[in-house]
Amino acid sequence: MDQSEWSLAELDALVGKTLEIEDHPADYRHRLRHHVMATLFLEPSTRTQLSFQTAMLRLGGQYISVNDPQTSSLAKGESLMDTVRVVGGYADTLVLRHPCEGAARVASCYVPPGCAVINAGDGGHLHPTQTLTDLATLMRVKGRLSGLTIGLCGDLKYGRTVHSLIKTLARYPNNRFVLIAPVGLGLPANLIGALNAQNVLITETTSLSEVIGELDVLYMTRLQVERFESTAAVADALPNDWFLTTETLGRGRADLCVMHPLPRVDEIDPAVDADPRATYFQQASMGVYARMALLLRLLEGERAMPVALPPASGNEAPCPNPRCITHQQPALPHTYRPNTESGDSHVCFFCDQQQLSD
Ligand code: NCD
């Protein structure tokens, strides 16, 4: 599931359903009785995994799970494709978190018919269900998803929640984005290129205190240190003006909405939590209702069918993204598709990285 595959009307319906479930959870208690969800989490997770599991339980369904690759056959050298073929046969939906970019797309091609794949985060690439949670939170707090000035702050290079969120909010009219990132951790060039091609209004800065007064929404993120190429890069990112303190927040508007997908490390001072503009814990609870809405939409709708792999000519170059799943799973074909977001280039079918020859 990737938001770009859903129309805005479908997204709005999912957001509306999320808020309806939050208001009337008891009405949904038995809706997915007899359904089974498999959660396959091959990277650390608290919120996403537990909110999926509680979402399924609150809908009357059940779940099976693997959250330590060392306890699954992946540790014996089984390919991701074989694992999802098998686990997908045990469940109606497979929720996958994986450290490699494009892993969820792989799963959606290799699961058996009848199993819907949900991407719960693939490396630094995307995190679509966090975006659904974020949209519902914004709708609840601001009452709209358009006409907003949104500050995205922190590690915009590896922060997958930001990648999914900006791609989605850029599709709503009259949104403007202020990117606030330490040097070297800005939004990937690919993504900036795609947004520029759509004439999305973007400004970039390294100073949160200078721009906070312009914002309707401030979306904070932590440094994704586990994806950094060196520890020196962590130290380089620290001294900049991008941490949120009560003093910085003092310059923000009275109706600013401060969000964070969590976990927080140092980037928001805990003293900020008492400010009514701090929305991140409300946002974390919304994750349960958003995932309930998504499970209902996928499991009560038409039977899911695997995505067709495009035919590979056999002589395509390897994907230029070193974090792409194709490098971890050599049996996968190198295959590209036309880039629907920016002109006549091609992108990796799995991780969306632009092909070098373009
Ligand atoms: C995020 C993630 O996993 O990308 N967490 C989450 O799912 N709420 C953010 C993060 O880890 O920084």
Boltz pocket constraint, residues with backbone or C-beta under 6 A from the ligand:
constraints:
  - pocket:
      binder: B
      contacts: [[A, 44], [A, 47], [A, 48], [A, 120], [A, 121], [A, 123], [A, 127], [A, 130], [A, 160], [A, 161], [A, 221], [A, 222], [A, 261], [A, 262], [A, 263]]
      max_distance: 6.0
